Amino acid sequence: MILAIKESSMIHFWNGNKSAARQAYEHQLLELVLHHIGIDEQVHNDMTDYPNADDEGAVLDNGADLLVTVAGNRKFMGRDFIEVPTPLCKGLLGWRVPIIHHSRQGEFAHMSEDELKQQCVGVPNTWVDAELFRHNGYNVKEKGSLAEMLTWLAQGKVDFLTLGANEADEVLQQYDTHTASLMIEPTKALRYSFPVVFYVNSSQPQLAMQLEQGLKIIINNGCFDQLFIQHFAKVLKAVDLESRDSIALENPLLPMIYR
């Protein structure tokens, strides 16, 4: 079924506060969904970063039509939006690999989970991971931007940070001036349920229905899998999650619908 299109000249998609790897995938996924439901409106791919959590939480209030975020993101608590409850990344963002200083590779390889919790994990400001790590008993430093956190990691001011397995390698390449001394730790992966979904402006219920319909179409016809493989097959092979020790964490922010 093709639903009637949203009445506007452009769809405003806020795509900031995330890695370039996620931005590219989520923008192309949105375009794919819209194409399969017959919407040919131009998408304004707004990659503005907001260092303040309140500003990020107000994106929909300030006119964006939709965004992609982690289900249960508390920055949007108390605000009006429509959640499209179809996970967009096969749970991949919840597979996190540690980023460490090269000189500490041997040390991290032999750390137990309890010892890892005693290390200082750096989390950039506004990232929802900080609350999740605290809930699981980790020693968290939440501060600054991703670029700043990578610099502090290189300087030894934090012990590690974690990135999604789908984005870690690209982030290190993207910030190469900050990361010459850093590496993806090869023996461990931290795993928690971390679905990313569309949040849609509450004034656009028809757009939310269109997105849900379009996602069903591309999942059923295989286009969703094709796009996922196109973006992530190579990096998943390189990071080799199956060979890593998996450390399970609980996500206290996860809405009941995803449990």
C-alpha positions, -999 to +999 in steps of 0.1 A: +000+000+000+013+035-009+003+061+017-003+097+008+028+118+009+036+143+037+026+178+027+058+198+026+085+206+001+113+189+020+118+164+048+141+177+075+162+148+088+184+156+118+215+134+115+240+150+139+258+139+171+270+106+156+299+091+136+302+096+099+296+059+094+262+061+111+253+093+093+259+078+059+240+045+066+210+062+083+207+088+055+208+061+028+184+040+048+159+068+050+162+075+013+156+038+006+125+037+027+111+068+011+118+055-024+099+023-017+068+041-006+068+065-035+079+096-017+103+117-039+106+147-016+141+160-011+157+151+023+175+179+041+203+158+058+210+181+087+243+170+104+245+198+129+261+187+162+247+199+195+272+196+224+244+203+249+220+175+257+190+198+261+196+213+226+197+178+211+165+168+229+148+198+215+156+190+178+121+178+170+105+207+190+125+231+169+113+219+135+130+187+125+107+161+110+126+130+122+158+116+135+174+083+144+184+076+180+187+049+206+154+036+218+147+050+253+171+079+249+164+100+280+173+132+263+139+131+247+120+122+279+090+143+285+089+155+249+063+147+222+074+124+194+063+093+176+086+062+178+087+038+149+096+006+168+116-012+140+153-015+148+174+000+120+208-016+125+203-053+135+215-045+171+250-038+158+255-006+177+251-025+209+283-045+200+309-022+214+347-026+209+372-009+232+395+018+219+428+018+238+464+031+237+487+008+217+511+006+247+483-011+268+473-039+244+489-067+266+474-053+297+438-051+284+441-086+268+444-101+303+419-079+321+389-096+338+355-079+336+359-066+372+393-052+364+379-035+333+352-018+355+380-002+375+395+015+345+382+049+334+359+046+304+355+079+285+321+089+271+316+121+251+290+145+264+254+137+253+261+100+245+235+078+262+263+052+269+274+071+300+242+062+320+244+026+308+280+022+319+273+037+353+243+014+358+267-016+352+293-004+377+319+011+354+340+041+363+328+068+338+342+101+327+316+119+307+330+150+291+337+169+259+334+159+222+345+127+206+376+143+192+385+156+227+379+122+243+402+106+217+428+131+226+424+125+263+427+088+256+459+093+237+472+114+266+463+087+292+436+108+309+411+081+303+418+044+299+395+034+271+363+043+253+340+021+233+325+025+198+300+004+179+316-024+159+301-009+128+319+025+133+351+020+152+376+017+124+361+046+104+361+068+135+398+061+140+404+070+104+382+101+105+401+115+135+435+103+125+453+134+138+440+124+173+444+086+171+479+077+158+487+060+192+453+044+195+439+010+184+409-012+185+415-037+214+413-071+196+402-095+224+370-081+239+335-068+230+309-053+253+274-063+244+241-047+253+207-043+237+209-009+219+184-006+191+183+025+170+150+037+157+132+066+140+118+093+162+093+114+142+079+148+150+045+145+167+030+168+141+038+142+114+018+110+123+014+103+086+052+103+080+056+079+109+031+055+093+049+059+060+082+050+075+068+019+093+052+007+060+084+014+041+106-005+065+083-035+063+087-034+025+125-032+024+128-059+051+106-083+032+121-077-003+157-080+009+168-044+002+173-037+040+198-066+042+215-055+010+221-020+024+233-033+057+258-057+040+270-029+017+278-007+047+290-031+073+301-065+059+337-054+055+341-038+089+324-067+107+348-092+091+377-070+102+365-066+138+357-104+140+332-103+169+329-141+171+366-144+182+362-119+210+353-125+247+318-110+250+310-091+281+272-086+286+258-054+301+223-045+311+206-015+294+184+002+320+170+026+294+156-001+271+118+002+267+098-029+274+087-033+238+123-043+229+130-067+258 
